[in-house]
């Protein structure tokens, strides 16, 4: 059988909290824009297709 080596774990140095905040803010903006576009599309569909 194959000889399995020891598992190596990488550890991060420091804390990149500002990057986490920027990523979260971008995610929230994307969700808001997506929901806005979906809602507008549904309203336009209800108006023009009925």
PDB file of N, CA, C, O and CB in Angstrom:
ATOM      1  N   UNK A   1       0.840  -1.180   0.000  1.00  0.00           N
ATOM      2  CA  UNK A   1       0.000   0.000   0.000  1.00  0.00           C
ATOM      3  C   UNK A   1       0.883   1.241   0.000  1.00  0.00           C
ATOM      4  O   UNK A   1       2.055   1.200   0.375  1.00  0.00           O
ATOM      5  CB  UNK A   1      -0.955  -0.001   1.214  1.00  0.00           C
ATOM      6  N   UNK A   2       0.302   2.304  -0.418  1.00  0.00           N
ATOM      7  CA  UNK A   2       1.052   3.559  -0.472  1.00  0.00           C
ATOM      8  C   UNK A   2       1.298   4.077   0.942  1.00  0.00           C
ATOM      9  O   UNK A   2       0.459   3.965   1.836  1.00  0.00           O
ATOM     10  CB  UNK A   2       0.294   4.617  -1.315  1.00  0.00           C
ATOM     11  N   UNK A   3       2.473   4.641   1.096  1.00  0.00           N
ATOM     12  CA  UNK A   3       2.829   5.215   2.385  1.00  0.00           C
ATOM     13  C   UNK A   3       2.343   6.665   2.404  1.00  0.00           C
ATOM     14  O   UNK A   3       2.826   7.497   1.636  1.00  0.00           O
ATOM     15  CB  UNK A   3       4.375   5.126   2.644  1.00  0.00           C
ATOM     16  N   UNK A   4       1.385   6.961   3.287  1.00  0.00           N
ATOM     17  CA  UNK A   4       0.832   8.303   3.353  1.00  0.00           C
ATOM     18  C   UNK A   4       1.655   9.158   4.301  1.00  0.00           C
ATOM     19  O   UNK A   4       1.969   8.759   5.422  1.00  0.00           O
ATOM     20  CB  UNK A   4      -0.635   8.265   3.796  1.00  0.00           C
ATOM     21  N   UNK A   5       1.994  10.348   3.817  1.00  0.00           N
ATOM     22  CA  UNK A   5       2.774  11.264   4.639  1.00  0.00           C
ATOM     23  C   UNK A   5       1.896  11.972   5.651  1.00  0.00           C
ATOM     24  O   UNK A   5       0.679  11.791   5.692  1.00  0.00           O
ATOM     25  CB  UNK A   5       3.491  12.281   3.768  1.00  0.00           C
ATOM     26  N   UNK A   6       2.537  12.766   6.447  1.00  0.00           N
ATOM     27  CA  UNK A   6       1.835  13.527   7.470  1.00  0.00           C
ATOM     28  C   UNK A   6       1.083  14.687   6.810  1.00  0.00           C
ATOM     29  O   UNK A   6       1.607  15.309   5.886  1.00  0.00           O
ATOM     30  CB  UNK A   6       2.828  14.051   8.549  1.00  0.00           C
ATOM     31  N   UNK A   7      -0.116  14.981   7.262  1.00  0.00           N
ATOM     32  CA  UNK A   7      -0.905  16.068   6.721  1.00  0.00           C
ATOM     33  C   UNK A   7      -0.304  17.400   7.144  1.00  0.00           C
ATOM     34  O   UNK A   7       0.009  17.619   8.314  1.00  0.00           O
ATOM     35  CB  UNK A   7      -2.365  15.961   7.178  1.00  0.00           C
ATOM     36  N   UNK A   8      -0.150  18.290   6.157  1.00  0.00           N
ATOM     37  CA  UNK A   8       0.397  19.608   6.456  1.00  0.00           C
ATOM     38  C   UNK A   8      -0.738  20.634   6.400  1.00  0.00           C
ATOM     39  O   UNK A   8      -1.557  20.615   5.481  1.00  0.00           O
ATOM     40  CB  UNK A   8       1.543  19.983   5.458  1.00  0.00           C
ATOM     41  N   UNK A   9      -0.775  21.507   7.369  1.00  0.00           N
ATOM     42  CA  UNK A   9      -1.787  22.544   7.432  1.00  0.00           C
ATOM     43  C   UNK A   9      -1.112  23.893   7.249  1.00  0.00           C
ATOM     44  O   UNK A   9      -0.107  24.191   7.894  1.00  0.00           O
ATOM     45  CB  UNK A   9      -2.567  22.486   8.770  1.00  0.00           C
ATOM     46  N   UNK A  10      -1.674  24.702   6.364  1.00  0.00           N
ATOM     47  CA  UNK A  10      -1.149  26.052   6.164  1.00  0.00           C
ATOM     48  C   UNK A  10      -1.845  26.998   7.129  1.00  0.00           C
ATOM     49  O   UNK A  10      -3.052  26.898   7.353  1.00  0.00           O
ATOM     50  CB  UNK A  10      -1.344  26.522   4.691  1.00  0.00           C
ATOM     51  N   UNK A  11      -1.091  27.893   7.685  1.00  0.00           N
ATOM     52  CA  UNK A  11      -1.675  28.873   8.591  1.00  0.00           C
ATOM     53  C   UNK A  11      -1.477  30.259   8.000  1.00  0.00           C
ATOM     54  O   UNK A  11      -0.429  30.557   7.428  1.00  0.00           O
ATOM     55  CB  UNK A  11      -1.045  28.777  10.011  1.00  0.00           C
ATOM     56  N   UNK A  12      -2.474  31.087   8.139  1.00  0.00           N
ATOM     57  CA  UNK A  12      -2.401  32.449   7.626  1.00  0.00           C
ATOM     58  C   UNK A  12      -1.712  33.339   8.651  1.00  0.00           C
ATOM     59  O   UNK A  12      -1.917  33.211   9.858  1.00  0.00           O
ATOM     60  CB  UNK A  12      -3.812  32.991   7.290  1.00  0.00           C
ATOM     61  N   UNK A  13      -0.909  34.222   8.146  1.00  0.00           N
ATOM     62  CA  UNK A  13      -0.231  35.180   9.018  1.00  0.00           C
ATOM     63  C   UNK A  13      -1.036  36.476   9.049  1.00  0.00           C
ATOM     64  O   UNK A  13      -1.365  37.016   7.993  1.00  0.00           O
ATOM     65  CB  UNK A  13       1.231  35.444   8.537  1.00  0.00           C
ATOM     66  N   UNK A  14      -1.351  36.973  10.208  1.00  0.00           N
ATOM     67  CA  UNK A  14      -2.059  38.234  10.336  1.00  0.00           C
ATOM     68  C   UNK A  14      -3.551  38.103  10.083  1.00  0.00           C
ATOM     69  O   UNK A  14      -4.071  37.015   9.835  1.00  0.00           O
ATOM     70  CB  UNK A  14      -1.479  39.237   9.395  1.00  0.00           C
ATOM     71  N   UNK A  15      -4.214  39.234  10.154  1.00  0.00           N
ATOM     72  CA  UNK A  15      -5.655  39.271   9.961  1.00  0.00           C
ATOM     73  C   UNK A  15      -5.961  40.274   8.852  1.00  0.00           C
ATOM     74  O   UNK A  15      -5.542  41.429   8.920  1.00  0.00           O
ATOM     75  CB  UNK A  15      -6.396  39.646  11.288  1.00  0.00           C
ATOM     76  N   UNK A  16      -6.683  39.834   7.844  1.00  0.00           N
ATOM     77  CA  UNK A  16      -7.008  40.695   6.714  1.00  0.00           C
ATOM     78  C   UNK A  16      -8.451  41.180   6.836  1.00  0.00           C
ATOM     79  O   UNK A  16      -9.250  41.023   5.913  1.00  0.00           O
ATOM     80  CB  UNK A  16      -6.793  39.950   5.373  1.00  0.00           C
ATOM     81  N   UNK A  17      -8.771  41.764   7.974  1.00  0.00           N
ATOM     82  CA  UNK A  17     -10.140  42.182   8.257  1.00  0.00           C
ATOM     83  C   UNK A  17     -10.669  43.230   7.274  1.00  0.00           C
ATOM     84  O   UNK A  17     -11.827  43.128   6.870  1.00  0.00           O
ATOM     85  CB  UNK A  17     -10.220  42.725   9.656  1.00  0.00           C
ATOM     86  N   UNK A  18      -9.884  44.228   6.870  1.00  0.00           N
ATOM     87  CA  UNK A  18     -10.406  45.198   5.888  1.00  0.00           C
ATOM     88  C   UNK A  18     -10.827  44.536   4.570  1.00  0.00           C
ATOM     89  O   UNK A  18     -11.815  44.949   3.964  1.00  0.00           O
ATOM     90  CB  UNK A  18      -9.351  46.267   5.604  1.00  0.00           C
ATOM     91  N   UNK A  19     -10.102  43.536   4.132  1.00  0.00           N
ATOM     92  CA  UNK A  19     -10.474  42.834   2.902  1.00  0.00           C
ATOM     93  C   UNK A  19     -11.765  42.045   3.095  1.00  0.00           C
ATOM     94  O   UNK A  19     -12.583  41.964   2.179  1.00  0.00           O
ATOM     95  CB  UNK A  19      -9.344  41.895   2.455  1.00  0.00           C
ATOM     96  N   UNK A  20     -11.955  41.461   4.279  1.00  0.00           N
ATOM     97  CA  UNK A  20     -13.209  40.755   4.578  1.00  0.00           C
ATOM     98  C   UNK A  20     -14.386  41.732   4.537  1.00  0.00           C
ATOM     99  O   UNK A  20     -15.440  41.417   3.983  1.00  0.00           O
ATOM    100  CB  UNK A  20     -13.131  40.060   5.968  1.00  0.00           C
ATOM    101  N   UNK A  21     -14.205  42.907   5.118  1.00  0.00           N
ATOM    102  CA  UNK A  21     -15.273  43.907   5.106  1.00  0.00           C
ATOM    103  C   UNK A  21     -15.592  44.364   3.687  1.00  0.00           C
ATOM    104  O   UNK A  21     -16.761  44.520   3.333  1.00  0.00           O
ATOM    105  CB  UNK A  21     -14.883  45.109   5.965  1.00  0.00           C
ATOM    106  N   UNK A  22     -14.566  44.577   2.877  1.00  0.00           N
ATOM    107  CA  UNK A  22     -14.782  45.016   1.492  1.00  0.00           C
ATOM    108  C   UNK A  22     -15.518  43.942   0.693  1.00  0.00           C
ATOM    109  O   UNK A  22     -16.396  44.259  -0.109  1.00  0.00           O
ATOM    110  CB  UNK A  22     -13.436  45.353   0.814  1.00  0.00           C
ATOM    111  N   UNK A  23     -15.168  42.691   0.903  1.00  0.00           N
ATOM    112  CA  UNK A  23     -15.834  41.598   0.202  1.00  0.00           C
ATOM    113  C   UNK A  23     -17.296  41.503   0.624  1.00  0.00           C
ATOM    114  O   UNK A  23     -18.169  41.295  -0.218  1.00  0.00           O
ATOM    115  CB  UNK A  23     -15.115  40.267   0.468  1.00  0.00           C
ATOM    116  N   UNK A  24     -17.570  41.652   1.913  1.00  0.00           N
ATOM    117  CA  UNK A  24     -18.943  41.596   2.402  1.00  0.00           C
ATOM    118  C   UNK A  24     -19.768  42.754   1.847  1.00  0.00           C
ATOM    119  O   UNK A  24     -20.919  42.563   1.453  1.00  0.00           O
ATOM    120  CB  UNK A  24     -18.965  41.618   3.933  1.00  0.00           C
ATOM    121  N   UNK A  25     -19.182  43.965   1.812  1.00  0.00           N
ATOM    122  CA  UNK A  25     -19.896  45.113   1.258  1.00  0.00           C
ATOM    123  C   UNK A  25     -20.217  44.893  -0.215  1.00  0.00           C
ATOM    124  O   UNK A  25     -21.306  45.245  -0.669  1.00  0.00           O
ATOM    125  CB  UNK A  25     -19.072  46.393   1.435  1.00  0.00           C
ATOM    126  N   UNK A  26     -19.283  44.317  -0.966  1.00  0.00           N
ATOM    127  CA  UNK A  26     -19.526  44.042  -2.375  1.00  0.00           C
ATOM    128  C   UNK A  26     -20.640  43.008  -2.532  1.00  0.00           C
ATOM    129  O   UNK A  26     -21.478  43.128  -3.426  1.00  0.00           O
ATOM    130  CB  UNK A  26     -18.239  43.553  -3.058  1.00  0.00           C
ATOM    131  N   UNK A  27     -20.652  41.997  -1.669  1.00  0.00           N
ATOM    132  CA  UNK A  27     -21.692  40.973  -1.699  1.00  0.00           C
ATOM    133  C   UNK A  27     -23.066  41.584  -1.427  1.00  0.00           C
ATOM    134  O   UNK A  27     -24.033  41.257  -2.114  1.00  0.00           O
ATOM    135  CB  UNK A  27     -21.388  39.872  -0.673  1.00  0.00           C
ATOM    136  N   UNK A  28     -23.160  42.464  -0.439  1.00  0.00           N
ATOM    137  CA  UNK A  28     -24.433  43.099  -0.098  1.00  0.00           C
ATOM    138  C   UNK A  28     -24.919  43.971  -1.255  1.00  0.00           C
ATOM    139  O   UNK A  28     -26.106  43.960  -1.580  1.00  0.00           O
ATOM    140  CB  UNK A  28     -24.292  43.942   1.188  1.00  0.00           C
ATOM    141  N   UNK A  29     -24.013  44.726  -1.879  1.00  0.00           N
ATOM    142  CA  UNK A  29     -24.388  45.543  -3.037  1.00  0.00           C
ATOM    143  C   UNK A  29     -24.896  44.677  -4.181  1.00  0.00           C
ATOM    144  O   UNK A  29     -25.890  45.010  -4.826  1.00  0.00           O
ATOM    145  CB  UNK A  29     -23.197  46.383  -3.507  1.00  0.00           C
ATOM    146  N   UNK A  30     -24.209  43.564  -4.430  1.00  0.00           N
ATOM    147  CA  UNK A  30     -24.624  42.661  -5.502  1.00  0.00           C
ATOM    148  C   UNK A  30     -26.017  42.096  -5.237  1.00  0.00           C
ATOM    149  O   UNK A  30     -26.829  42.002  -6.157  1.00  0.00           O
ATOM    150  CB  UNK A  30     -23.615  41.519  -5.658  1.00  0.00           C
ATOM    151  N   UNK A  31     -26.298  41.726  -4.008  1.00  0.00           N
ATOM    152  CA  UNK A  31     -27.617  41.193  -3.653  1.00  0.00           C
ATOM    153  C   UNK A  31     -28.692  42.266  -3.833  1.00  0.00           C
ATOM    154  O   UNK A  31     -29.766  41.988  -4.367  1.00  0.00           O
ATOM    155  CB  UNK A  31     -27.619  40.671  -2.196  1.00  0.00           C
ATOM    156  N   UNK A  32     -28.405  43.485  -3.390  1.00  0.00           N
ATOM    157  CA  UNK A  32     -29.377  44.574  -3.539  1.00  0.00           C
ATOM    158  C   UNK A  32     -29.681  44.840  -5.011  1.00  0.00           C
ATOM    159  O   UNK A  32     -30.847  44.952  -5.390  1.00  0.00           O
ATOM    160  CB  UNK A  32     -28.854  45.856  -2.870  1.00  0.00           C
ATOM    161  N   UNK A  33     -28.645  44.943  -5.843  1.00  0.00           N
ATOM    162  CA  UNK A  33     -28.854  45.194  -7.270  1.00  0.00           C
ATOM    163  C   UNK A  33     -29.594  44.042  -7.932  1.00  0.00           C
ATOM    164  O   UNK A  33     -30.481  44.263  -8.757  1.00  0.00           O
ATOM    165  CB  UNK A  33     -27.518  45.425  -7.972  1.00  0.00           C
ATOM    166  N   UNK A  34     -29.238  42.823  -7.577  1.00  0.00           N
ATOM    167  CA  UNK A  34     -29.903  41.662  -8.172  1.00  0.00           C
ATOM    168  C   UNK A  34     -31.387  41.643  -7.821  1.00  0.00           C
ATOM    169  O   UNK A  34     -32.230  41.425  -8.691  1.00  0.00           O
ATOM    170  CB  UNK A  34     -29.235  40.363  -7.703  1.00  0.00           C
ATOM    171  N   UNK A  35     -31.706  41.870  -6.550  1.00  0.00           N
ATOM    172  CA  UNK A  35     -33.104  41.891  -6.142  1.00  0.00           C
ATOM    173  C   UNK A  35     -33.861  43.031  -6.815  1.00  0.00           C
ATOM    174  O   UNK A  35     -35.017  42.865  -7.204  1.00  0.00           O
ATOM    175  CB  UNK A  35     -33.210  42.015  -4.627  1.00  0.00           C
ATOM    176  N   UNK A  36     -33.221  44.180  -6.953  1.00  0.00           N
ATOM    177  CA  UNK A  36     -33.869  45.310  -7.621  1.00  0.00           C
ATOM    178  C   UNK A  36     -34.195  44.969  -9.068  1.00  0.00           C
ATOM    179  O   UNK A  36     -35.299  45.249  -9.537  1.00  0.00           O
ATOM    180  CB  UNK A  36     -32.975  46.556  -7.562  1.00  0.00           C
ATOM    181  N   UNK A  37     -33.261  44.377  -9.767  1.00  0.00           N
ATOM    182  CA  UNK A  37     -33.486  44.011 -11.172  1.00  0.00           C
ATOM    183  C   UNK A  37     -34.584  42.957 -11.292  1.00  0.00           C
ATOM    184  O   UNK A  37     -35.419  43.029 -12.194  1.00  0.00           O
ATOM    185  CB  UNK A  37     -32.183  43.490 -11.810  1.00  0.00           C
ATOM    186  N   UNK A  38     -34.586  41.989 -10.396  1.00  0.00           N
ATOM    187  CA  UNK A  38     -35.615  40.947 -10.435  1.00  0.00           C
ATOM    188  C   UNK A  38     -36.994  41.550 -10.166  1.00  0.00           C
ATOM    189  O   UNK A  38     -37.957  41.229 -10.862  1.00  0.00           O
ATOM    190  CB  UNK A  38     -35.304  39.835  -9.404  1.00  0.00           C
ATOM    191  N   UNK A  39     -37.091  42.413  -9.168  1.00  0.00           N
ATOM    192  CA  UNK A  39     -38.377  43.022  -8.830  1.00  0.00           C
ATOM    193  C   UNK A  39     -38.880  43.896  -9.974  1.00  0.00           C
ATOM    194  O   UNK A  39     -40.059  43.844 -10.322  1.00  0.00           O
ATOM    195  CB  UNK A  39     -38.257  43.851  -7.542  1.00  0.00           C
ATOM    196  N   UNK A  40     -37.998  44.695 -10.556  1.00  0.00           N
ATOM    197  CA  UNK A  40     -38.396  45.540 -11.686  1.00  0.00           C
ATOM    198  C   UNK A  40     -38.846  44.683 -12.857  1.00  0.00           C
ATOM    199  O   UNK A  40     -39.840  44.998 -13.511  1.00  0.00           O
ATOM    200  CB  UNK A  40     -37.236  46.458 -12.115  1.00  0.00           C
ATOM    201  N   UNK A  41     -38.127  43.608 -13.126  1.00  0.00           N
ATOM    202  CA  UNK A  41     -38.510  42.705 -14.218  1.00  0.00           C
ATOM    203  C   UNK A  41     -39.885  42.098 -13.972  1.00  0.00           C
ATOM    204  O   UNK A  41     -40.699  42.029 -14.893  1.00  0.00           O
ATOM    205  CB  UNK A  41     -37.468  41.592 -14.383  1.00  0.00           C
ATOM    206  N   UNK A  42     -40.156  41.661 -12.760  1.00  0.00           N
ATOM    207  CA  UNK A  42     -41.459  41.083 -12.437  1.00  0.00           C
ATOM    208  C   UNK A  42     -42.585  42.112 -12.565  1.00  0.00           C
ATOM    209  O   UNK A  42     -43.671  41.795 -13.050  1.00  0.00           O
ATOM    210  CB  UNK A  42     -41.441  40.506 -11.024  1.00  0.00           C
ATOM    211  N   UNK A  43     -42.319  43.335 -12.130  1.00  0.00           N
ATOM    212  CA  UNK A  43     -43.332  44.384 -12.260  1.00  0.00           C
ATOM    213  C   UNK A  43     -43.620  44.670 -13.730  1.00  0.00           C
ATOM    214  O   UNK A  43     -44.780  44.796 -14.124  1.00  0.00           O
ATOM    215  CB  UNK A  43     -42.874  45.670 -11.546  1.00  0.00           C
ATOM    216  N   UNK A  44     -42.575  44.771 -14.537  1.00  0.00           N
ATOM    217  CA  UNK A  44     -42.771  45.018 -15.971  1.00  0.00           C
ATOM    218  C   UNK A  44     -43.485  43.847 -16.645  1.00  0.00           C
ATOM    219  O   UNK A  44     -44.309  44.061 -17.534  1.00  0.00           O
ATOM    220  CB  UNK A  44     -41.421  45.272 -16.657  1.00  0.00           C
ATOM    221  N   UNK A  45     -43.185  42.628 -16.242  1.00  0.00           N
ATOM    222  CA  UNK A  45     -43.858  41.464 -16.804  1.00  0.00           C
ATOM    223  C   UNK A  45     -45.345  41.483 -16.431  1.00  0.00           C
ATOM    224  O   UNK A  45     -46.206  41.186 -17.260  1.00  0.00           O
ATOM    225  CB  UNK A  45     -43.190  40.160 -16.308  1.00  0.00           C
ATOM    226  N   UNK A  46     -45.630  41.835 -15.181  1.00  0.00           N
ATOM    227  CA  UNK A  46     -47.031  41.878 -14.742  1.00  0.00           C
ATOM    228  C   UNK A  46     -47.792  42.960 -15.509  1.00  0.00           C
ATOM    229  O   UNK A  46     -48.973  42.779 -15.808  1.00  0.00           O
ATOM    230  CB  UNK A  46     -47.119  42.139 -13.214  1.00  0.00           C
ATOM    231  N   UNK A  47     -47.161  44.049 -15.823  1.00  0.00           N
ATOM    232  CA  UNK A  47     -47.828  45.149 -16.517  1.00  0.00           C
ATOM    233  C   UNK A  47     -48.023  44.850 -17.998  1.00  0.00           C
ATOM    234  O   UNK A  47     -49.119  45.040 -18.525  1.00  0.00           O
ATOM    235  CB  UNK A  47     -47.031  46.432 -16.351  1.00  0.00           C
ATOM    236  N   UNK A  48     -46.980  44.387 -18.674  1.00  0.00           N
ATOM    237  CA  UNK A  48     -47.033  44.223 -20.119  1.00  0.00           C
ATOM    238  C   UNK A  48     -47.562  42.875 -20.590  1.00  0.00           C
ATOM    239  O   UNK A  48     -48.055  42.774 -21.714  1.00  0.00           O
ATOM    240  CB  UNK A  48     -45.687  44.428 -20.677  1.00  0.00           C
ATOM    241  N   UNK A  49     -47.473  41.845 -19.768  1.00  0.00           N
ATOM    242  CA  UNK A  49     -47.881  40.516 -20.215  1.00  0.00           C
ATOM    243  C   UNK A  49     -49.294  40.130 -19.787  1.00  0.00           C
ATOM    244  O   UNK A  49     -49.789  39.073 -20.178  1.00  0.00           O
ATOM    245  CB  UNK A  49     -46.917  39.500 -19.698  1.00  0.00           C
ATOM    246  N   UNK A  50     -49.943  40.968 -18.995  1.00  0.00           N
ATOM    247  CA  UNK A  50     -51.306  40.629 -18.556  1.00  0.00           C
ATOM    248  C   UNK A  50     -52.304  41.463 -19.301  1.00  0.00           C
ATOM    249  O   UNK A  50     -53.507  41.331 -19.079  1.00  0.00           O
ATOM    250  CB  UNK A  50     -51.475  40.833 -17.044  1.00  0.00           C
TER     251      UNK A  50
END
